[in-house]
């Protein structure tokens, strides 16, 4: 324990001793009251910054979290999070100067969402970093470190890993369902990213609404005491999801009264109540349901977070005191938002190298319901910006420097419902040289419970492209004009591969989405995003939504051939994986192996490639994953050039989880595969790189 921490603990102990029970309990609510006589100001803990400071007016609106995951670039994730925390500090400083202490003006941010995107129907999957535990761990920890900064004793802002644990839909049942999972799935899939977040020093963990293995997550002895604080040694604070503690007695029926619910949550280490139940903790103490010492423990942890954020320091000690309006929505942050968007777009198809367009005179029609829809840029948990660049605006602005290139626009069809007029404007495509067709979903069609028009509280009934959009696309494609289909969504879509000549998946790309698209269309930027989720071929290929077993889910356990595999993404250039070499052929406990991969850019464009390294057993058991991502790196390779990358894999990369949830290292032969997508059911696509593999023996 450092001297700084010892000094802070002494101050905190003095504060706790000086307060009444009621005062201490008041500090355990998300809207914490002031206790002026001991120097504690009012503070609201509820703030959001999923892809930019949210719900607090002007901010840089970065691409949604799932789009950031598609960059496979944890350095970029950390850079984005650092920019967000700068704006967060700046906005907080402005609020304090104006004596505003309401919600969304603080320094404790309930970000990132590191749940596993196990089913593409889940409306909140867009908030995550995809379906893979390793990718989620890497991107999540990078984001946490970017938000909190380098100094662990003086945080820039406090991050929060949520929702602990096994929380990924259905949204309509999140207040009542019991997620039943095997020990293997729990420790292999659902928990690794949370362990990584704790190891990275995340200041806070948020419990989930649901029950996991019969216990409500925000009052789970197993999750909060045995795993989080016991096995992992977490020392920060735990916050409930909003009104989740009230669900104990009103929905889960685990307890009978608010006092019992508060007692259960606090006993098991939930320090902060987002909601209104913890005032009943006073009754719980006075009736013997709860020991006041547990209240003191929670208050100490909460005050320590506030100390780390400098809330009790003088202005002279505040290293971020100079941040203000000039640091919000800065040109540098806008440029970063565009870079993230450009690196996140995934090229799924490029028949006959239709893209990129040359700059010769031509007439281009931009059409479709997503082409002027700012909701297709925002996603959920968004901030606001006065310059949200739609796809039409980006294309028109790009054309100003290309004499003879004319951009036209028609809406074409509806976003949310069947077309009003049959054949509406389809004939327009016959009078242009190319069509940029912007279709898909927006944040009104998927999201969190209560925030969308989706029929299942934010979730989707089906993953196929809306039928009225598909019908219109088919009719348009039959006219023969080259079509570039740009799809917006925060989750996988299923569609016929031949529906367009080129297909770009744009996610929800943020304020610079239109400019990013235009730069990719005309070749100023080479697309380099890769899918952080498998795109199934059809809804019928999915297991039941409410089944939390991993069997049949994600690239590691899928049983049906996907439309596009995890990790997939084309480029305007071509890459060839030339060789894979090992520093040793046998590996034992405590050792590591260096894996060298040679990749060549065999095309005409300088471009980024995402090199992915997968491990699989040669002799698999029935419940073993097909393969598992164990390393990745984004690398820039010049046209005609080669890059040699070396990864150091510890022997733990070859461990598996048994039925008891234990990590085991099984002797035998393992396959190491380097490529540009998961090797399981990878499709033969024009321009896709070939993988290289080698074997290693585990002694």
Buried (B, 14 or more C-beta within 10 A) or exposed (E): EEEEBEEBBEBBEEBBEEBEBEBBBBBBBBBBBBBEEBEBBEBBBBBBBBBBBBBBEBBBBBBBBBBBBBBBBBEBBBBBBBBBBBBBBBBBBBBBEEEEBEBBBBBBBBBBBBBBBBBBBBBBBBBBBBBBBBBBBBBBBBBBBBBBBEEEEBBBBBBBBBBBBBBBBBBBBBBBBBBBBBBBBBBBBBBBBBBBBBEBBBBBBBBBBBBBBEBBBBBBBBBBBEBBBEEBEBEBBBBBBBBBBBBBBBBBEBBEBBBBBBBBBBBBBBBBBBBBBBBBBBBBBEEEBBBBEBBBBBBBBBBBBBBBBBBBEEEEEBEBBEBBEEBBBBEEBBEBBBBBBBBBBBBBBBBEEBBBBEBEEBEBBBBBBBBBBBBBBBBBBBBBBEEBBBBBBBBBBBBEEBEEBBBBBBBBBBBEEEBEEEEBBBEBBEEBBBBBBBBBBBBBBBBBBEBBEBEBBBBBEBBBBBEBBBBBBEBBBEEEBBBBBBBBBBBBBBBBBEBBBBBBBBBBBBBBBBBBBBBBBBBEBBBBBBBBBBBBBEBEBBBEBEBBBBEBBBBBBBEBEBBBBBBBBBBBBBBBBBEBEBEEEEBEEEEBBEBBBBBBBBBEBBBBBBBBBBBBBEEEEEBBBBBBBBBBBBBEBEEEEEBEBEBEBEBEBBBBBBEEBEEEBBEEEBBBBBBBBBBBBBEEBEBBBEBBBBEBBBE
